[in-house]
Amino acid sequence: MRNLVSIFALAVLIVTSLTSCFDPEPGELIARCFLNDRERSCVVMVYGSNGKQIQEVSTDSNGVGYIEALVPDTYTLKFKDISGNMYPAVATVKLVSGASLPVNIELNNEDGMPNS
């Protein structure tokens, strides 16, 4: 019986060690921007949980921007127009491994909540 417990404990240790060796799968955020309920082109600035800007993406004419190759983390999104004027909207989203997370944001939304 003691050998069986030892083998089980060893198996658990091996599985745990192997699982920690795998990198989390990258994910993406799909930002869709609106101004007064109409699609709006803008620039999306992406900040990691450490507060540093890691990406900046321009949306297309439909207000859609893809922010790809992101590791699982909590991200803060800030928005500006093509002239560099900041919108009041700020979105905070949590991305998990391998996810493709849509984030719909009203650019004049001052409470900072995404409409996802």
C-alpha positions in Angstrom: 0.0 0.0 0.0 2.8 2.3 0.9 4.4 1.8 -2.6 1.1 2.6 -4.3 0.9 6.0 -2.3 4.5 6.8 -3.2 3.9 6.0 -6.9 0.7 8.2 -6.9 2.6 11.1 -5.2 5.4 10.8 -7.7 2.9 10.8 -10.6 1.2 14.0 -9.3 4.6 15.7 -8.9 5.6 14.8 -12.5 2.3 16.0 -14.0 2.5 19.2 -12.0 6.1 19.8 -13.1 5.2 19.2 -16.8 2.2 21.4 -16.7 4.2 24.3 -15.4 6.6 24.0 -18.3 4.0 24.9 -20.9 3.6 28.5 -21.8 0.1 29.9 -21.8 -1.5 30.2 -25.2 -1.6 33.8 -26.5 -5.0 35.5 -26.9 -6.4 38.5 -28.6 -8.7 41.5 -27.8 -11.1 42.7 -30.5 -11.9 46.3 -29.8 -15.0 47.8 -31.4 -15.3 51.5 -30.8 -18.4 53.7 -30.9 -19.0 57.4 -30.6 -22.7 58.3 -30.0 -23.7 54.8 -30.9 -21.9 54.9 -34.3 -18.8 53.0 -35.3 -15.8 55.2 -35.0 -12.1 54.9 -36.1 -9.7 55.5 -33.3 -6.4 54.5 -31.8 -6.4 51.9 -29.1 -3.5 52.1 -26.6 -3.0 48.8 -24.6 -1.4 48.8 -21.2 -0.4 45.7 -19.2 -1.0 45.1 -15.5 2.4 46.7 -14.8 1.1 50.0 -16.2 3.4 50.1 -19.2 2.1 50.6 -22.7 2.6 47.4 -24.8 0.7 48.0 -28.0 -1.0 50.7 -30.0 -3.5 49.7 -32.7 -5.6 51.8 -35.1 -9.1 50.6 -35.8 -10.6 50.3 -39.3 -13.4 52.5 -40.7 -15.9 50.3 -38.8 -14.2 51.0 -35.5 -12.7 47.5 -35.2 -9.2 46.8 -34.1 -7.4 43.5 -33.4 -4.9 43.4 -30.6 -3.1 40.1 -31.0 -0.4 37.9 -29.4 -1.3 38.9 -25.8 -0.4 36.7 -22.9 -3.0 36.1 -20.2 -3.2 39.3 -18.1 -5.4 42.2 -17.1 -5.2 44.9 -19.7 -6.2 48.6 -19.6 -7.3 50.1 -22.9 -7.3 53.9 -23.6 -8.5 55.6 -26.7 -7.6 58.6 -28.8 -8.6 60.1 -32.1 -6.2 60.3 -35.1 -5.2 63.8 -34.0 -4.1 62.5 -30.6 -7.0 63.8 -28.5 -7.9 61.4 -25.7 -11.4 60.1 -25.3 -12.7 59.7 -21.7 -13.4 56.0 -22.1 -11.1 53.5 -20.3 -11.7 49.8 -20.4 -10.1 47.2 -18.1 -10.4 43.6 -19.3 -9.0 40.3 -18.1 -7.7 38.0 -20.9 -7.3 34.3 -20.2 -5.1 31.8 -22.1 -6.1 31.4 -25.8 -9.2 33.6 -25.6 -10.5 35.9 -28.3 -12.3 38.6 -26.2 -14.5 41.2 -27.8 -14.6 44.6 -26.1 -17.3 47.0 -27.3 -16.6 50.5 -26.0 -18.5 53.8 -26.2 -15.8 56.4 -26.5 -17.7 59.1 -24.6 -18.5 56.8 -21.7 -16.9 58.5 -18.8 -17.5 55.7 -16.2 -14.9 53.7 -18.0 -17.0 50.5 -18.4 -16.8 48.5 -21.7 -20.0 47.4 -23.2 -18.9 43.8 -23.8 
